[in-house]
Amino acid sequence: MTRHDCTVFFLHGLGFGGASAAPLAAALGDRFRVIGIDLPGHGEAPDAADGSVNALADAALAVIEAEADGGPWLLAAHSMGGKAAALVAARTLSGHANVFGLTGAVLLAPSPPTPEPMGDEKRALMLSWAEDGALSEIDAREYVAQNVATPLAVNLEQDAVALVRRMSPLAWQRWISEGSREDVSAAVGVIDLPVIVLAGEDDDDLGASVQPGLLSAVYPRARFVSFAATGHLLAYERAPEVAAEIVHFWESTASAAPAVAPEWSRMIASSRTAVEARALLAQRAIADDANYSPTTLSPEQLATLRTLADRLVPQSGDRRIDLAARIDADLATGRGDGWRPAELPDDATAYRRGLDTVASVWPGGRAQQDDLIRTILAGEFDAGKLDGAEFDGGRFDGGRSDGDGPWSGDVLRRWFDDVRTDLARTWLAHPASLARVGYDGFATSGPGAKPAGYVNLGAGTRDSWEPAELGSDQLIKESNL
């Protein structure tokens, strides 16, 4: 069996069916498993009961849930499929789909969650093509020709036209008159997911010039890429270039998070895991934003916290959790463990004061850093006596938590204890970390957990549903943690 890095589930545009993923699959090669999904009324898929975008998303998720292998997966979508993909991503990250492992999305000239921009004249013309049934060869060729900047190679054009002629005229009419006009933005919300949006400069309705305005608020982490001399059919017109963008996106962004073993992913996706727990784990598994800008801490304070995180909770390999960025985000929203030492101010203020204190005296050598950490943990750090300490105009406050100077003694120790707790808690919250320590208690209260909880409680015993590699050395090696 060929081992692949990632599965790409492809949602096609109007008229093209899952087979339209073939040029992209060929360009990507064996490294990626590409599965083109026939949406209702396309390819082998029958018409849905209605023409809603929800029906498209339902059909897509049914295939994704059935075909997911427990490994990471990307959601790729073109045009009409992009509108459905937004709902698929939202349901996956909210835990309302029995699937886990979504790492990012690649959108090709996608239709937005809001009504698609399309002129009335074009809409009327397209509807007229299906008035008497399936599109004729002349109309299908016209449709393909209108959506490319330059003519396709003969074999690609023949494949595209054949797919368009094969689709259900009812599905065609429903999308143009209903689905494309539907607004699903309230159900989609804001999707905090790495995304790349590719579009052609010669695409009249969904081209490169309009995509940022349509999608920036939906996908705040989106990167927009434009293709010159390219129309709407990117998977046909620019398959090698699109494939190269997918590879780069995977290597640089989507795969940056620690890997979750397939058996654990399947358990998270199963009905043993409650929706709320699955949602949290799905969101925590997403790679952190490499360009994260702090909202509570200053950039310098974030850098100091990252340095402390590397020393206190070391992570190996290239796949890492940005613990400092996650703590900054928690500080911004007031999320935390719910308590703090009485001597300290609010969490955000405490972090800023504590990090400034540490940064002022942080040494360059590893042994000296260890000595400083031990001194802080012992409650013996004295900012007023440490040789070479300079505090940018601050004053030594005798170890009090008020004032505007650095902290010392027991006050700094108490804050540092809080930092260590937050770092460890944030690391352990990641599903790869839970797998490493062998904790699967999140899978005991879902609707499929019958009986709920554990049956075998003896030392060294496991229930039949528990992962075989529970805390194994191989799992630790693969987690890169």
C-alpha positions in Angstrom: 0.0 0.0 0.0 1.4 3.4 -1.0 2.0 5.7 2.0 0.8 9.2 1.4 1.4 12.4 3.3 -2.1 13.7 3.2 -5.6 13.1 1.7 -7.1 15.8 -0.5 -10.9 15.8 -0.8 -11.9 17.7 -3.9 -15.3 19.4 -4.2 -15.8 20.4 -7.9 -17.5 23.3 -9.6 -20.8 23.4 -11.4 -21.0 20.8 -14.1 -17.7 19.1 -13.5 -18.0 16.2 -11.1 -15.4 14.5 -9.0 -13.6 13.3 -12.1 -12.4 16.9 -12.7 -9.9 16.3 -9.9 -7.9 14.0 -12.3 -5.5 16.7 -13.7 -4.7 17.8 -10.2 -4.2 14.3 -8.9 -1.8 13.5 -11.8 0.2 16.7 -11.0 0.4 15.9 -7.3 1.5 12.3 -7.8 1.5 9.5 -5.2 2.5 11.8 -2.3 -1.1 12.9 -1.9 -4.2 10.7 -2.0 -6.8 12.8 -4.1 -10.4 11.9 -3.8 -12.8 13.7 -6.1 -16.3 13.8 -4.7 -19.4 13.8 -6.9 -21.8 16.4 -5.5 -25.6 15.8 -6.0 -26.6 15.7 -9.7 -23.0 15.3 -10.9 -21.1 12.2 -12.0 -22.6 9.1 -10.4 -24.4 11.1 -7.7 -28.2 11.4 -7.9 -30.0 14.6 -7.4 -30.5 15.8 -3.8 -34.0 16.2 -2.3 -33.4 20.0 -2.6 -31.0 22.4 -4.1 -29.6 23.9 -1.0 -25.9 24.3 -0.1 -26.6 22.2 3.0 -27.5 19.3 0.7 -24.1 19.7 -1.1 -22.3 19.8 2.2 -24.2 16.7 3.5 -23.2 14.8 0.4 -19.5 15.8 0.7 -19.3 15.0 4.4 -20.8 11.5 3.8 -18.0 10.7 1.5 -15.3 12.3 3.7 -16.5 10.4 6.7 -16.4 7.2 4.8 -13.1 7.7 3.1 -11.0 9.4 5.8 -8.2 7.0 6.9 -7.3 8.7 10.2 -4.5 10.7 8.6 -4.4 14.5 8.0 -6.6 15.8 5.2 -7.0 19.0 3.1 -10.2 20.3 1.8 -9.9 21.4 -1.9 -12.8 23.1 -3.6 -13.5 24.8 -6.9 -16.3 27.4 -7.5 -19.6 25.9 -6.4 -17.7 23.4 -4.3 -16.2 26.3 -2.4 -19.5 27.4 -1.0 -20.2 23.8 0.2 -16.6 23.6 1.5 -17.2 26.5 3.9 -20.0 24.5 5.5 -17.9 21.3 5.6 -15.1 23.1 7.4 -17.4 24.8 9.8 -19.1 21.5 10.7 -15.8 19.7 11.1 -14.3 22.3 13.4 -17.5 22.5 15.4 -17.4 18.8 16.0 -20.7 18.2 14.1 -19.0 15.8 11.7 -17.7 12.3 12.5 -14.3 13.1 11.0 -11.0 14.5 12.4 -7.7 15.7 10.9 -8.7 18.7 8.8 -5.4 20.7 8.5 -6.3 23.4 5.9 -8.2 24.3 2.7 -7.2 25.1 -0.8 -9.9 27.0 -2.6 -9.9 27.5 -6.4 -12.0 30.6 -7.5 -14.5 29.6 -4.8 -18.1 30.7 -4.6 -18.4 32.6 -1.2 -20.7 31.8 1.6 -22.7 35.0 0.7 -24.7 35.1 -2.6 -22.4 34.6 -5.6 -21.8 37.7 -7.8 -23.4 36.9 -11.2 -25.1 39.2 -13.6 -28.7 38.6 -14.4 -28.0 38.3 -18.1 -25.4 35.5 -17.6 -27.7 33.8 -15.1 -30.6 33.8 -17.7 -28.3 32.5 -20.4 -27.1 29.6 -18.3 -30.6 28.7 -17.2 -31.7 28.6 -20.9 -29.1 25.9 -21.7 -30.9 23.4 -19.5 -34.5 24.3 -20.3 -35.0 21.2 -22.5 -32.8 18.8 -20.5 -29.1 18.1 -20.4 -26.8 20.6 -22.0 -26.2 20.1 -25.7 -22.6 19.7 -26.9 -22.7 23.2 -28.3 -23.8 24.8 -25.1 -21.4 22.6 -23.0 -18.5 23.7 -25.2 -19.6 27.3 -24.9 -19.7 27.0 -21.1 -16.2 25.6 -20.9 -14.9 28.2 -23.4 -16.4 31.1 -21.4 -14.5 29.9 -18.3 -11.0 29.7 -19.6 -8.5 32.4 -20.6 -7.1 30.3 -23.5 -8.4 27.1 -25.1 -7.7 23.9 -23.3 -5.8 21.0 -24.8 -8.1 18.8 -26.9 -8.2 15.9 -24.4 -8.9 18.2 -21.5 -11.6 20.0 -23.3 -13.3 16.8 -24.3 -13.2 15.5 -20.7 -14.6 18.8 -19.4 -17.4 18.9 -22.0 -18.3 15.3 -21.3 -18.7 15.9 -17.6 -20.8 19.0 -18.1 -23.2 17.2 -20.5 -23.5 14.3 -18.0 -24.7 16.4 -15.1 -28.4 16.6 -14.1 -30.2 19.5 -15.7 -32.2 19.8 -12.4 -29.0 20.2 -10.4 -27.8 22.8 -12.9 -31.0 24.8 -12.6 -31.1 24.6 -8.8 -27.6 25.9 -8.4 -28.0 28.8 -10.7 -31.4 29.9 -9.4 -31.1 28.8 -5.7 -27.7 27.6 -4.4 -25.5 30.3 -5.9 -27.9 32.9 -4.4 -28.0 31.3 -0.9 -26.4 33.1 2.0 -24.9 30.5 4.5 -22.5 33.0 6.1 -24.4 32.8 9.5 -23.9 29.0 9.6 -20.3 29.3 8.5 -19.1 32.1 10.8 -15.4 32.8 11.0 -13.2 29.8 10.1 -9.8 29.9 11.9 -8.0 27.5 9.5 -5.0 27.8 7.2 -6.3 28.6 3.8 -4.9 29.4 0.4 -7.2 31.0 -2.2 -6.2 30.6 -5.9 -7.9 32.6 -8.6 -7.3 33.7 -12.2 -6.9 37.3 -13.3 -9.2 36.7 -16.3 -12.1 35.2 -14.3 -15.0 37.7 -14.7 -17.1 36.8 -11.6 -14.9 35.0 -9.1 -11.4 36.1 -10.1 -8.4 37.2 -8.2 -9.5 40.9 -7.8 -12.7 40.1 -5.9 -11.7 37.1 -3.8 -10.1 39.0 -0.9 -13.2 41.1 -0.5 -15.4 38.0 -0.6 -13.4 35.8 1.8 -11.0 37.7 4.1 -13.6 38.0 6.8 -14.5 34.3 6.6 -11.0 33.0 6.5 -8.8 35.4 8.5 -5.7 33.2 7.9 -6.2 33.0 4.1 -3.4 33.7 1.6 -4.5 34.9 -1.8 -2.6 33.9 -5.0 -3.5 35.2 -8.4 -2.7 33.5 -11.8 -2.1 35.7 -14.8 -3.7 34.7 -18.1 -6.0 32.3 -16.3 -9.8 32.0 -16.2 -12.1 30.1 -13.9 -11.1 26.5 -14.5 -7.8 26.4 -12.6 -7.7 22.7 -12.2 -7.7 22.3 -16.0 -5.8 25.4 -17.0 -3.0 25.4 -14.4 -2.9 21.9 -12.8 0.9 21.9 -12.3 1.0 25.4 -10.8 -2.0 24.6 -8.5 -0.3 21.4 -7.4 2.9 23.2 -6.6 0.9 25.7 -4.5 -0.7 22.8 -2.6 2.6 21.1 -2.0 4.1 24.4 -0.7 1.0 25.0 1.5 1.3 21.5 2.9 5.0 21.7 3.6 5.1 25.3 5.0 1.8 25.6 6.8 -0.7 22.8 7.1 1.7 20.1 8.3 3.4 22.2 10.9 1.4 20.9 13.8 2.3 17.6 15.7 0.9 14.6 14.0 -1.9 12.6 15.6 -1.7 8.9 15.1 -4.4 7.5 12.8 -6.0 5.2 15.4 -6.4 8.2 17.8 -7.8 10.3 15.0 -10.4 7.6 14.2 -11.3 7.4 17.9 -11.8 11.2 18.1 -14.0 11.0 14.9 -16.1 8.2 16.4 -19.4 8.6 18.2 -17.6 7.7 21.4 -16.3 11.3 21.5 -18.9 14.0 22.4 -19.4 16.8 19.9 -18.0 19.5 22.2 -14.8 17.4 22.9 -14.3 16.7 19.2 -14.6 20.4 18.4 -12.0 21.4 20.9 -9.6 18.7 19.7 -10.1 19.6 16.1 -9.4 23.2 16.7 -6.3 22.5 18.9 -4.9 20.2 16.3 -4.6 22.9 13.6 -1.2 24.3 12.9 -0.4 27.7 14.6 -0.1 30.8 12.5 3.5 31.4 11.7 2.8 35.1 11.3 0.9 35.3 14.6 0.7 38.9 16.0 0.2 39.1 19.8 -2.9 40.9 21.1 -2.1 41.0 24.8 1.7 40.8 25.0 4.1 42.9 23.1 6.2 41.2 20.4 9.2 41.3 22.7 7.2 39.7 25.6 5.9 37.0 23.2 9.5 36.2 22.2 10.5 35.9 25.8 7.5 33.6 26.5 8.5 31.5 23.5 12.0 31.2 24.9 10.7 30.1 28.3 8.4 27.6 26.6 11.3 26.0 24.7 13.2 25.6 28.0 10.3 24.5 30.2 8.3 22.3 27.8 10.8 21.2 25.1 9.4 19.9 21.8 11.5 18.0 19.3 11.3 17.9 15.5 9.8 20.5 13.1 6.2 19.9 14.1 5.6 22.1 17.1 2.9 23.8 19.1 3.3 27.6 19.5 2.5 27.5 23.2 3.3 31.1 23.7 0.9 32.3 21.0 -1.8 30.1 22.4 -1.4 31.6 25.9 -1.4 35.1 24.4 -4.7 34.3 22.7 -6.1 32.9 25.9 -5.1 36.1 27.8 -6.9 38.2 25.2 -10.2 36.3 25.6 -9.9 35.8 29.4 -9.6 32.0 29.0 -7.4 30.4 31.7 -7.5 28.0 34.6 -9.9 30.2 36.6 -7.6 31.2 39.4 -4.5 33.2 40.3 -2.4 33.8 43.4 -3.9 36.5 45.5 -0.6 38.5 45.5 -0.7 38.9 41.7 -2.6 41.3 39.5 -4.8 40.1 36.6 -3.3 37.5 34.3 -2.5 39.9 31.5 -0.8 42.4 33.7 1.1 39.7 35.6 2.4 38.2 32.3 3.6 41.5 31.1 5.4 42.3 34.3 6.9 38.9 34.8 8.1 38.6 31.2 9.7 42.0 31.4 11.5 41.0 34.6 12.8 37.7 33.1 13.8 39.4 29.8 15.9 42.0 31.7 18.2 39.3 33.2 17.9 36.4 30.8 21.4 35.1 30.1 22.8 33.7 26.9 24.2 30.5 28.0 22.1 27.4 28.6 23.7 26.6 32.0 23.2 30.2 33.2 19.5 30.0 32.0 19.1 26.8 34.1 20.6 28.6 37.1 18.3 31.5 36.7 15.2 29.2 36.5 16.3 27.3 39.6 16.8 30.6 41.4 13.3 31.8 40.5 11.7 28.5 41.4 13.4 28.6 44.8 12.0 32.1 45.4 15.5 33.5 45.7 15.6 35.8 42.7 16.6 39.4 43.9 16.3 41.9 41.1 18.1 44.5 43.2 21.2 42.4 43.7 21.7 40.5 40.5 24.9 41.7 38.8 24.4 43.5 35.5 20.6 43.8 35.9 19.2 46.8 34.1 15.5 47.5 34.0 14.9 50.3 31.5 14.0 52.9 34.1 12.0 50.6 36.4 12.7 50.4 40.1 13.2 47.5 42.5 10.1 47.2 44.6 11.3 44.8 47.2 9.3 41.9 45.8 5.9 43.5 45.9 3.4 42.8 43.2 2.3 46.5 42.9 4.5 49.3 41.7 6.2 49.5 38.2 9.5 47.7 38.7 10.6 44.1 38.3 9.4 41.3 40.6 11.6 39.4 43.0 11.4 36.6 45.5 8.2 34.8 46.3 6.1 37.1 44.0 8.1 36.2 41.0 8.1 32.5 42.0 4.3 32.4 42.3 3.9 34.0 38.8 6.5 31.6 37.4 4.5 28.7 38.8 1.5 30.0 37.0 3.5 30.2 33.7 4.7 26.6 34.1 1.1 25.5 34.7 -0.2 27.3 31.7 2.5 26.0 29.4 2.0 22.4 30.6 -1.8 22.7 30.4 -1.6 24.2 26.9 0.8 21.5 25.7 -1.3 18.7 27.2 -4.5 20.1 25.6 -3.2 19.1 22.1 -4.6 15.8 20.9 -1.1 14.6 20.0 0.0 15.2 23.5 -3.0 13.3 24.9 -2.0 10.4 22.7 1.6 10.6 23.9 0.6 10.3 27.5 -2.1 7.7 26.7 -5.1 9.7 27.9 -8.3 8.7 26.1 -10.9 9.8 28.7 -12.4 12.2 26.2 -13.9 9.2 24.3 -16.0 8.0 27.2 -19.1 10.3 27.0 -20.2 10.5 23.4 -23.5 9.1 22.2 -21.7 5.9 21.0 -20.0 5.3 24.3 -22.0 2.4 25.5 -21.6 1.7 28.3 -20.2 5.2 29.2 -16.9 5.4 30.8 -14.5 2.4 31.3 -15.3 -1.2 31.9 -11.9 -2.5 32.8 -10.3 -0.5 35.6 -7.5 -2.8 36.6 -3.8 -1.9 36.1 -2.5 -2.9 32.7 -6.0 -3.7 31.3 -7.7 -1.9 28.5 -11.2 -1.7 27.0 -11.6 -3.0 23.5 -12.2 0.4 22.1 -8.9 1.9 23.4 -6.0 2.5 20.9 -3.5 -0.3 20.7 -0.6 2.0 20.7 -1.6 3.6 24.0 1.4 5.5 25.1 3.8 3.4 23.0 7.4 4.4 22.2 6.5 4.4 18.5 3.6 6.9 19.1 6.0 9.1 21.1 8.5 9.0 18.2 5.8 9.9 15.6 4.3 12.7 17.6 7.4 14.8 17.4 6.7 16.1 20.9 
